[in-house]
Amino acid sequence: MPEFSYEVTKEIGVISEGNGGWARELNMVSWNGRDPKYDIRDWAPGKEKMGKGLSFTADELKSLRDLLNEIEL
């Protein structure tokens, strides 16, 4: 598996909390020194481990917001 680096540049908020202290969060994350993106994924306490997630540019996140606003919940 190729090595990678990441830096959580801004913690925005917790979406949900699971067992063992893991939390699904929305954060700004810089991957491999690139510009930070909005990122949704599960994180272990202390952000030492992470689950699979999704990263979005600002424009992509705006499009997602607009789609979500169209859904009747």
Secondary structure, DSSP 8 states (H G I E B T S, - for coil): -----EEEEEEEEEEEE-GGG-EEEEEEEEETTS--EEEEEEE-GGGSSEEEEEEE-HHHHHHHHHHHHTS--
